[in-house]
């Protein structure tokens, strides 16, 4: 039903300088796989085999990763080292990869609008690679959200509870509870202070969006720093139709921060690597 997933991967990754001066932050490895590959695997598991990348300058390593390296393949062919390529070979066999460049950094909403030509007029997923989501023994977050989309046929955002003193880092929702862990969005605020936050339910980097979001984004005014916020467009969508918020099953690691990245690496090494 949902065949495409959009990956906004044009950001600079300034919190990881100097490592990200010449290396895309999405290529930082959590143990032995880059962040973006975890997201692509989650999308493919959910049936979204067409992965659309919104890239920027200095991001060629992402395109190279999702391609065959003939020299490397030749060098290790027939050796025990071939096993290390199994996961990326599996991704390349199942996925299709398209790319477009975001010429200037004008917020997540602008990045998604830049990807319109790769998506077309159909519902699609969005993965922010900074958020590594793991649900050992169960469906990935996108697969959980696809099941909900089949029922509600509207945009869906993934949420989790965060401490009150961290709400300023996120888009925050409030809404009508539909059932356990599922809300119909009534209010949505981008990075509110603690006193103005409508709840502690924070949006994390997993979305399913209906294609009318593109027209809404085109009409959405830029906010602070000239950025077009996806949160603003989703609030308009919620007011005129329906947006659901889903408290997903699994763990999420904020790999856009150094402490979250280290926590994710330790968790994957201890619980998944070599399993």
C-alpha positions as CSV (number, residue, x, y, z in Angstrom):
1,X,0.0,0.0,0.0
2,X,2.8,2.5,0.9
3,X,5.7,1.8,-1.3
4,X,8.0,4.8,-0.9
5,X,9.9,6.3,2.0
6,X,11.6,9.7,2.1
7,X,14.9,10.2,3.9
8,X,15.9,13.8,4.5
9,X,19.7,13.4,4.8
10,X,21.0,16.9,3.8
11,X,21.8,18.2,7.3
12,X,25.3,19.2,8.3
13,X,25.6,17.2,11.6
14,X,27.3,20.0,13.4
15,X,27.0,18.3,16.8
16,X,29.4,15.7,15.6
17,X,32.1,18.1,14.3
18,X,34.9,17.6,13.4
19,X,33.9,14.0,12.4
20,X,31.1,15.3,10.1
21,X,33.3,18.0,8.4
22,X,33.8,15.6,5.4
23,X,31.6,12.6,6.4
24,X,27.8,12.6,6.4
25,X,26.4,12.2,9.9
26,X,24.0,9.6,8.5
27,X,27.1,7.4,7.7
28,X,28.3,7.4,11.3
29,X,28.4,3.7,12.2
30,X,26.4,2.2,15.1
31,X,28.8,-0.8,15.6
32,X,29.2,-2.0,12.0
33,X,26.3,-0.3,10.1
34,X,25.8,3.3,9.3
35,X,22.7,5.1,10.8
36,X,21.0,5.5,7.5
37,X,21.2,1.8,6.7
38,X,19.2,1.0,9.9
39,X,16.5,3.3,8.7
40,X,16.5,1.8,5.2
41,X,16.1,-1.7,6.6
42,X,13.2,-0.5,8.7
43,X,11.5,1.0,5.6
44,X,12.0,-2.1,3.5
45,X,10.6,-4.3,6.3
46,X,7.5,-2.1,6.3
47,X,7.1,-2.6,2.5
48,X,8.6,0.7,1.4
49,X,11.2,-0.6,-1.0
50,X,11.6,2.6,-2.9
51,X,13.9,4.8,-0.8
52,X,14.0,8.5,-1.8
53,X,17.0,10.4,-0.4
54,X,17.0,14.2,-0.1
55,X,20.7,14.9,0.0
56,X,23.0,17.9,-0.1
57,X,26.6,18.9,-0.8
58,X,29.2,16.5,0.6
59,X,26.8,13.6,0.8
60,X,28.1,11.4,-2.0
61,X,29.1,8.7,0.5
62,X,25.4,7.9,1.0
63,X,24.8,7.3,-2.7
64,X,28.0,5.2,-2.8
65,X,26.9,3.1,0.2
66,X,23.7,2.0,-1.6
67,X,25.6,0.9,-4.7
68,X,28.0,-1.9,-5.6
69,X,31.7,-1.4,-5.0
70,X,33.1,-3.6,-7.7
71,X,36.7,-3.3,-6.5
72,X,35.9,-4.3,-2.9
73,X,33.6,-7.2,-4.1
74,X,36.4,-8.5,-6.3
75,X,39.1,-8.3,-3.5
76,X,37.1,-10.3,-0.9
77,X,35.3,-12.7,-3.3
78,X,35.6,-16.2,-2.0
79,X,37.0,-15.2,1.3
80,X,35.5,-15.3,4.8
81,X,35.1,-11.6,4.7
82,X,32.2,-11.8,2.3
83,X,29.9,-12.4,5.3
84,X,30.4,-8.7,6.3
85,X,28.6,-7.5,3.2
86,X,25.5,-9.7,3.7
87,X,23.4,-7.0,5.2
88,X,24.0,-4.3,2.6
89,X,23.7,-6.9,-0.2
90,X,20.3,-7.8,1.1
91,X,19.3,-4.1,1.2
92,X,20.5,-3.6,-2.4
93,X,18.6,-6.7,-3.6
94,X,15.3,-5.5,-2.1
95,X,15.5,-1.7,-2.4
96,X,15.5,0.9,-5.1
97,X,17.3,4.3,-4.4
98,X,16.5,7.7,-5.9
99,X,18.1,11.0,-4.9
100,X,17.5,14.7,-5.2
101,X,19.6,17.6,-3.7
102,X,18.2,20.1,-1.3
103,X,20.1,23.2,-2.4
104,X,19.6,25.2,0.8
105,X,18.8,24.2,4.4
106,X,15.3,25.6,5.1
107,X,13.9,23.1,7.6
108,X,12.3,19.7,7.5
109,X,9.2,20.9,5.7
110,X,11.4,22.3,2.9
111,X,13.3,19.0,2.7
112,X,10.1,17.0,2.3
113,X,8.8,19.4,-0.3
114,X,12.1,19.0,-2.2
115,X,11.4,15.3,-2.3
116,X,8.0,15.7,-3.9
117,X,9.3,14.8,-7.4
118,X,10.6,11.4,-6.1
119,X,7.3,10.6,-4.3
120,X,4.5,11.8,-6.5
121,X,0.8,11.6,-5.6
122,X,0.8,8.8,-3.1
123,X,1.2,8.3,0.7
124,X,4.7,7.8,1.9
125,X,6.9,7.2,4.9
126,X,9.5,9.5,6.3
127,X,12.5,8.4,8.4
128,X,14.9,10.8,10.1
129,X,18.1,8.8,10.5
130,X,19.1,10.6,13.6
131,X,16.4,8.6,15.4
132,X,17.5,4.9,15.6
133,X,14.4,2.9,16.5
134,X,14.7,-0.8,17.5
135,X,12.0,-3.2,18.5
136,X,13.7,-6.6,19.1
137,X,11.4,-9.5,18.3
138,X,8.6,-7.3,17.0
139,X,7.7,-5.1,14.0
140,X,9.7,-2.0,13.3
141,X,8.1,1.4,14.0
142,X,7.2,2.0,10.3
143,X,5.6,-1.4,10.0
144,X,3.5,-0.7,13.1
145,X,2.4,2.6,11.5
146,X,1.6,1.1,8.2
147,X,-0.9,-1.2,10.0
148,X,-2.5,1.9,11.5
149,X,-2.6,3.6,8.1
150,X,-4.6,0.7,6.7
151,X,-7.3,1.5,9.2
152,X,-7.3,5.3,9.3
153,X,-5.9,6.4,5.9
154,X,-4.5,9.7,7.2
155,X,-1.1,11.1,8.2
156,X,0.4,9.5,11.3
157,X,3.3,10.7,13.5
158,X,5.3,8.6,15.9
159,X,5.4,9.9,19.5
160,X,7.0,9.1,22.9
161,X,6.8,10.6,26.3
162,X,9.8,12.7,27.2
163,X,10.7,14.6,30.5
164,X,9.1,18.0,30.8
165,X,12.5,19.7,30.7
166,X,13.2,18.2,27.2
167,X,10.0,19.2,25.4
168,X,11.8,22.3,23.9
169,X,13.8,19.9,21.7
170,X,10.7,18.5,19.9
171,X,7.4,19.0,18.2
172,X,4.8,18.2,20.9
173,X,1.2,17.1,20.4
174,X,-2.0,16.9,22.4
175,X,-5.1,15.1,21.3
176,X,-8.1,13.0,21.9
177,X,-7.2,9.4,23.0
178,X,-8.6,6.9,20.5
179,X,-7.3,3.8,22.2
180,X,-4.2,2.9,24.2
181,X,-1.2,4.6,22.7
182,X,-3.2,6.3,19.9
183,X,-4.4,9.9,19.7
184,X,-6.2,12.1,17.2
185,X,-4.1,15.3,17.1
186,X,-5.8,18.5,18.2
187,X,-2.8,20.6,19.0
188,X,0.8,20.5,17.8
189,X,3.6,22.9,18.8
190,X,7.2,23.1,17.5
191,X,9.8,23.2,20.3
192,X,7.7,24.8,23.0
193,X,9.1,25.8,26.4
194,X,8.1,23.7,29.3
195,X,5.3,26.1,30.5
196,X,3.6,26.3,27.0
197,X,3.9,22.6,26.0
198,X,0.4,21.0,25.5
199,X,1.8,17.7,26.9
200,X,5.0,15.7,27.1
201,X,4.2,13.6,24.0
202,X,7.0,14.4,21.6
203,X,7.1,13.7,17.9
204,X,10.1,11.5,16.9
205,X,11.6,10.9,13.4
206,X,9.0,8.5,11.9
207,X,6.0,9.7,9.9
208,X,3.5,8.5,7.4
209,X,2.2,11.4,5.3
210,X,-0.6,11.7,2.8
211,X,0.3,13.5,-0.5
212,X,-1.8,16.6,0.2
213,X,1.0,17.5,2.6
214,X,3.0,18.9,-0.3
215,X,0.3,21.5,-1.2
216,X,0.1,22.5,2.5
217,X,3.8,22.9,2.7
218,X,3.9,25.1,-0.3
219,X,1.4,27.4,1.5
220,X,3.1,27.3,4.8
221,X,5.0,30.4,5.8
222,X,8.6,30.1,6.9
223,X,9.2,30.5,10.6
224,X,12.3,31.2,12.7
225,X,15.6,31.2,10.7
226,X,13.6,31.1,7.5
227,X,12.7,27.4,8.0
228,X,9.5,25.7,6.9
229,X,8.3,23.5,9.7
230,X,6.6,20.2,9.0
231,X,4.8,20.6,12.3
232,X,3.0,23.7,11.1
233,X,1.8,21.9,8.0
234,X,0.7,18.9,10.0
235,X,-1.3,21.2,12.3
236,X,-3.1,22.6,9.3
237,X,-3.8,19.0,8.1
238,X,-5.1,18.1,11.5
239,X,-7.5,21.1,11.5
240,X,-8.9,20.3,8.1
241,X,-8.9,16.6,8.3
242,X,-7.2,14.1,10.5
243,X,-3.7,13.4,11.8
244,X,-3.0,10.5,14.2
245,X,-0.2,10.3,16.8
246,X,1.0,6.8,17.8
247,X,3.0,5.8,20.8
248,X,5.1,3.1,19.2
249,X,6.5,-0.1,20.6
250,X,10.2,-0.3,20.9
251,X,13.2,1.8,21.8
252,X,14.3,5.1,20.3
253,X,17.8,6.5,20.5
254,X,18.6,10.1,19.7
255,X,21.7,9.6,17.6
256,X,21.8,13.2,16.7
257,X,23.4,13.8,20.0
258,X,26.7,12.4,21.2
259,X,25.3,10.8,24.4
260,X,22.4,9.2,22.5
261,X,24.8,7.9,19.8
262,X,27.0,6.3,22.4
263,X,23.9,4.8,24.2
264,X,22.7,3.3,20.9
265,X,26.1,1.9,20.1
266,X,26.4,0.2,23.5
267,X,22.8,-1.2,23.2
268,X,23.3,-2.6,19.7
269,X,26.6,-4.1,20.6
270,X,25.3,-5.8,23.7
271,X,21.9,-6.9,22.4
272,X,22.0,-7.2,18.6
273,X,25.5,-7.4,17.2
274,X,26.5,-11.0,16.5
275,X,23.1,-12.3,17.6
